[in-house]
Amino acid sequence: METTRHRYRYALVTQRENVKAVKSALQEKGVFGRSVQPLVVGGDVRGGDGGVVTTPKTTNDEGDRFLLHTTVLIRSPAPDEESDEPSTVLADLPPDLKDIPNVLYALAIPVDSTSVPGNGSKPSSLLTPSEPASPVYAALSRYLHSHPPTSAGGISTSVEELLSTAPKRYSYYPPLLLLPTGTFASEEWKAYIKHNPEILESLSKAVQGVTHVAVNAPIHVSSIVRSPDRLWKLYPPEWALSKHSGVQDDGKIDFDEALWVQTTQSSIPQTWPPEHVMFSRGNITEKARILNLPKRDVAGKEVADLYAGIGYFVFSYVKAGAKRVWAWEVNPWSVESLKRGCALNGWACRVVGMGEKWMDVAEEIDGKGKEDEVKVVVFHESNEKAVTRVREIEELRDKKEGLLKMAHVNLGYLPSSRMSWGSAVELVDKLGGVVHVHENVAEAGIEDKAEEVVMEMTRIWAELDDETRDCKVKCEKIVKVKTFAPGVWHVVYDVRFGELEG
C-alpha cells in the first residue's frame, strides 16, 4: 500500500494594495512563483502541479487578500494532512522570505504528489526534495550539458562538480542580473568561463529584460563612501572590461555614462549605478517600518538623515508625509541617485554642493511658497557640517519659523554610527524627537548596547545645556533588522528625547 505525500512550497498572503510591493520583493530575491491569485476564505487553492489546499476559515479578513506563490520549498514537516485545514498558517519563515514587507501570513501549498511506501501510517516527515531549479541554475545546467568541460581546455572538472556550486539565487535590478557573492569563485569555474565565455550570454537570457550580468561583492568596512569597487562585472564583454570612473578631463562626473539600474520597494522606485553605489535589499523591513510610523510622528515634521545614501530611508520619510528631509551624503554617485530617485517619485529635490553657501540658495529652497515644494534638500558634504548648516539655516529664517526641530534623525551607517551621535543629539527635537541609531551588535550584547546609547546621548545632551541634566532620554524600541554575520545583528535603536522631569 502507498501513502500519497505532497511537496509543499511557501505562499505569502497580503492585501490587495500591497500585492505589487510583495511581488517586487520576491522577484528581487529570485523566488517569485509566477502566480498571484485572490484568496477566498475557506476556498481551495491549487498548487502548481495539481495539489489542492483549503485556506483557513478564520483569518479575520479586513478587505481583499491575495496569495503570491513562491519557489521556496518547505524543509520542515508539512502541515498535518489529516487536519480539516491543511494550510496551517506558518510562523517561521526561511531567510529568503523573512524580510518581505506587508506579509500578513504564509501558507503551505502542495505543488505535486510524491508516493511514499508504507503501511498506511503517517511518516514522520516529508522526503527532502531537491531544490527547484531557478532560471539562472537552469540556464547554466543546459549550457554545461551541451558544452561539457574537456581536458583539452585544461579543465579538470565535471558538469556535476560545476553545478554543485552553481548559483540558484539571484537579484534582478533591471537591466542587471546580480549573482550572490562567491559565484564562480572556484578555479574550475574561472577556467571553464575563460574557455567558454558564451555561457555568460546564455546566462543573460535566463531572465527576461537582462542586458548585464555581475557578481556581488561585500563593501570594504573602511569605505566611507560605501562604494562597491569589488563588483565583478561579467557581461557584456565591453562592460566587463571597462573601468568607468565617470570623471572627465575637466574633473566633472559624467553620470550618464554609467549603467543605471532600478527597483521598487513598498511602491517607491529607486535607481542607482551598481559600479559606484551599494544597494542593500536587506534593509527593506526597516524602510517599511519607517514608512509606517504613526502619522502624528512624521506628517508635517522636519527630518534629518545624516547618511542619506541613494535615499534608502529618505524616501520612506517623504512618502510618510514629512514636511521636508534634510540629508547629508559624501558620495557624488549617491547624491545623483537620490536626486534621480526623487524625480522618479515626483518629489522636488535640491542639491546643495560642497562649499555652496546657504544664503545663495535660501530663496530658491526656503522662499515664500517654496517651503512646502522642496521635499528633499541634500547637502553634498560630510555630516560633520550638519549642525553648522542647520544653525546657518535658522539664522536666515523668519523669526516665526523658529528653530529647525528635527522630529527624526536617522543614523543609518554600519558597523557603527557613533561618530554622529553628538550631531544627532544637537539636531533632534528635545520635546519628543527620535534618533534612529544603527549599529552592528553581537546578539548577546543587544540590550547592553541600548543602555550604552542612552547613557552616552544623555551625557552629550547634559554637556550641551546645563539646564537639561535631568532630561528624559529613553530607548523605546529595539529593532533587529537582519543578521550581519554569525551571531551579529544589524540593530536599530529608537532613542526618544522627552521633556524635563519634575
Steps between C-alpha positions, in 0.01 A plus 500: 500500500621853423440821689480812284710787623533850362793733457421843638612850415440824685235743379466847649173674578466877475232761442413623152683833531826323595505235226733698274751570779508138620531372143790739433678387816461134400626572149805679640585189699434272202235298687175620341288204393348683201148481640268737687142412583216634715472328837154368572447426869414136538555442128741276313841607374656287228875452502722517195490124437146424601515489878197657666477659843212660685565847638434570869141582588593748770733770376331818626514646150491876465451539127622309194800276547722338241728199494845530343668168424875461559757247385624440856449144618403417857779298655325418827207256524194621312172592668296211633328345198229347719399846618188666363719800416830368367621850409591582858637853529879487514676723750865411441610613156834417335758778447390560140153603618556655843561856385209530257286795618121512530459121525205402720586130525629208293334179387635160401388420145549148355670509162498134398443150636770262617423139583661373816503124561334409824229311679256784520665660801606859481875549446672730746613748237500573129764368272741788444460595132772658295498877468288608200720637224497877478518649150865585563588147611299352213682714242839397636397135511381502139820661377728271701327185378527614138859626548658272763850585624777320315858423587596677178395822668731427790205464737508213746135496604157370405152631430386365835782669690434837336127477559558416866617860550281666238280783630128443552424841647536833330380858515348676202537875486399588145697463284760333729510138608698501825636168627591426864844567643730205433336392174751350252778551756657155457795449268293241311225751424747772403679263262174382348373854439834600349470221241121528462413872529177442309351354819467855630283599205279198568483606863389850400201350321382309808291793624300718264628856466858433611778675309778487761628232741723546805599328824441691822784571741508626858581865564831544679439603860737797463312648204341822622313560173378136493620447143472145355842512336533121511190430290590228247358602163445201271284596202494656244874476426548871431340587835699231682827642369414867555627696799253785504581767757267755350753777556566710190808706414346809657450312828123481463315169515306371201225315684325391179794285390438251781256209507193600702271239651167528674274322745179573688444433869174581678385675180804733516725485191874540554790520256879477530820408306614163643866566411510801730227459761396219731141385540384296798173319443526365855396841634155462347332422833648809666397716203148362531499566875597864449237530229236374741592707806196665662393801292509724805873432530591581139233693309593866462824455695863578416738204473879471474682206341874521562584203275259544212654265245274462197197584711449174690314661790458850356232375264311319776482819707381709204234248404391480864418870484808681633501871424860481388802273533839665547762253378879471503704281266867504389491259203414701185350190338267451796400866486414465131311176573297673771424789265387266221299292746313809615420579136364147447268552798395851397666676795690827466863466610776759526867409530720745689854448377823497695592854595168640384370759747148471637433870450549448126233230476269588789248691290476219246443236768351682796340803337132583519298217351806277469508362853240235416622431145857382552459170685867401514810716548826309453828643621785347302745515788603325820235480769759650733370830364135418567463699823675804350275481193183482708604796713573694179151419371338603826675837496357586159149378570225732620458523873159340454669193355713453810746218538517194280351235727589160361231253598725220376875474450606191308847351551506216248870417493672171580687354677441794735350848482664609826699779330170680432329460837607848609358667189179301533449613859550864398255475211215293645190669642539473878123487547425158360749456215650160417853406395516172305840352584631223272765267643648157440475319832581152629169335586595457865573871533190652338338609828829631640555708187160665552607611848832625363329709229258657748774578753728657240226711342384614843857605578532689170173683559599597853827646372314703239268662753552496877126551550424162347697278735176334613366452150321187389673286242374149446536219252140429419557232239766253388468368144705204375520573127711213367799285581828660399721202585461188714387621841504866391187703427430826322295669772311831508445673833217756511618754759234752597573834663233635736413794720685580822404289796350673800 
